[in-house]
Amino acid sequence: MKLMRVGPLGQEKPAMLDSAGRIRDLSTYVNDIGGETISPEGLKKLAAIDPTSLPELELRRIGACVAGTGKFICIGLNYSDHAAETGATVPPEPVIFMKATSAIVGPNDDVLIPRGSEKTDWEVELGVVIGKTAKYVSEEDALDYVAGYCVSHDVSERAFQTERAGQWTKGKSCDTFGPIGPWLVTKDEIADPQNLGMWLTVNGEKVQNGSTTTMVYGVAFVVSYLSQFMSLHPGDVISTGTPPGVGMGMKPPRFLKAGDVVELGIDGLGTQKQTFRADV
């Protein structure tokens, strides 16, 4: 299934995409896409619904594909070729940092370049959405705790992230720096999360063209690893790292400015499109 949330900010309706690409209203069955709705039992109930029996929704704004996210966890330097372009070495264990949930927006919402920013950068990433509470789970069982996958754009302000004292979080958590969606694609539709093509363009120029095959720590390992340190709850999102082609790694480095348009996508998970604006 492809689950989504459609409508004005704060008033999104839960929906699913039918086989013809029409948006169907799920609000008579569930209040939102998140929590119990994306548990194994909840997804089983949704899968039993005939989409053609549901009212069709007009496509306006698409919201973030999951509601009520408690944790937005990111994995840094998780692609060997991306680590090389930034001059970093592949870490012996996953690099974990948090992105504030207040950064979450819809896949086509404008992204705001924060005040004082001169190094706002792009990163297409595979997002993993947790479907049931995971604590101390094995790598072998880890995917049982995943509800599905989505496109995640880990927008980053590199000067805030790496040139000022402290940790990466302040360069990752600016308002609108976390577009997710357009869909939460349930895991049964993705045969292998470690074999998905991914791309990103800036003003029509393709700058990232990679694949999850070069991910250092795969989805199952990351879910298991994180669960050793914290419980993962339904609706939590893990953004699993980016392939090469980010602005920071270019020679000379290249960063986003007001008016730039970024488009990105992952095989089977849909596409996003954002216009970057100055946050005044």
ABEGO torsion letter per residue (X at the ends): XBBBBBEBBGABBBBBBBAAGBBBBAAAABABBEEAAABAAAAAAAAABBAAABBBBBBBBBBBABBGBABBBBBBGABAAAAAAAGBBBBABBBBBBBBAAABBBAABBBBBBBGBAABBBBBBBBBBBABBBBGBBAAAAAAABAEBBBBBBBBBAAAAAABBEBAAAAAABBGABBBOABBBBAAABABAABBBBBBBBGGBBABBBBAAABABBAAAAAAAAAAABBBBBGBBBBAEBBBGBAAABOBBBBBBBGBBBBBBBBGAEBBBBBBBBBX
